[in-house]
């Protein structure tokens, strides 16, 4: 069958070219946006008197029928169409006759697809933001629950200083809050309607772009028609935001995997979010966390694809840009899947506070506190640091820990040690004394929990 754009050519293409050119098998997911966008376009054409009012009404009714039938499954997508835009227009014309052919006045598929993608991404990003917020809520609840649990904080994956588990969780909450804020920034920047830019240069018809933008929930319109149809920077920006979000989830996944290992045994994931091995009966694998870590690579890849697709394209639209959709859709799917599994996985995670404490007790993570104790009694920090290190070395040699080393031993290294040193190096005290803003003391943790609650509430207000 000849193409809808037959004219300059006979519109008969080789099957192999058709298959190569066609995007309907992936852009079919834009049907909702495409049809809603077209309805607004018809309304604008009517208001401006560009097409007869009656025709516009028939078009809008026809489109509403197509949308309902696609949603209910009564109408199937015809994969032999080139893309979703052609499919909708074709069905419309089949259903309402020649009036359907008026819909494409004062627009082009170039601004149409640019509009569809913006609308689609706007919806999906809001869905993703909601999921991130849910994850933050789950983490914040855990931060309240585990506020008394001591664990070793690490640097270089070596036990470093005692912290409360909540401090660790809150670190991720802060990262996720920034992820939300980044996505919101991007949403704001992409909030301009490209429709009406037409093929590239605008149109001779007396259109009302602002009106159409308003009908579709945009705050404004793009100021330059060529920019409107030829940039996909907002997709790249969103994929960058997704990549950063996935990097955060991937680091968290790595920790979940480590903490679940028999070496750490800090946490245990619910059976519902782990798998067994087909050969080793003892295994309980953190596949969801591993997959999230692995899928981070996919999302980075999607970002790289799009950056590379866009880098050499002369203005304005070129068919290369059809290649934006698969990476963007893949990234959206991946991020949503990871978040959906993460929320219940974290909500159902059990923690082993006894093991966390045990790990905290045996790594000399209060050596800094021992040094600080001496500093408070007048010794310069560097000297105190050295003495503390020598005492640690002695403990390692004699298989002891700082908490139980007798005062007589301490006194060999410095004559001003006193009984009160044991209080200073007590792990809970050591964590609790870190009252500097943002530190691990429980006062600071409570402040952070409150801050997160506040930010979540503010975000809620923003979406109402
Ligand atoms: N399927 C195309 C895409 O995704 C729609 C725009 C086609 N425009 C054109 N002039 N061929 O980019």
Boltz pocket constraint, residues with backbone or C-beta under 6 A from the ligand:
constraints:
  - pocket:
      binder: B
      contacts: [[A, 21], [A, 23], [A, 27], [A, 82], [A, 83], [A, 109], [A, 110], [A, 113], [A, 317], [A, 318], [A, 319], [A, 321], [A, 322], [A, 323]]
      max_distance: 6.0
